């Protein structure tokens, strides 16, 4: 969160916890120029991957990008909903919601 002299820039991603998993809403951008977290869109973490959205390739690539960027193993991340949608929810185990939020903040620079 920062102040630019005119108003506040607020980035809000609502993390939920269900059965010990941190649920992270993601806006997928398949077919991108590069793999990586590119910001926040409509309350979701925006993640771009070069893979096309076919045969679950993009979902696998999204899982790999999230694992790398958040510093966890791929086995700690699972797709919970949105298999065929750009709006997805990933579950993360082994981190608290606060740890996930801190890592996201350090990546997107808020």
Secondary structure, DSSP 8 states (H G I E B T S, - for coil): -EE-SSSEE------EEETTEEEEEEEEETT-SS-EEEEEETTEEEEE-SS-SSTTHHHHHHHHHHHHHHT--GGGEEEEE-TTSSEEEEEE-SS-HHHHHHHHHHHHT-
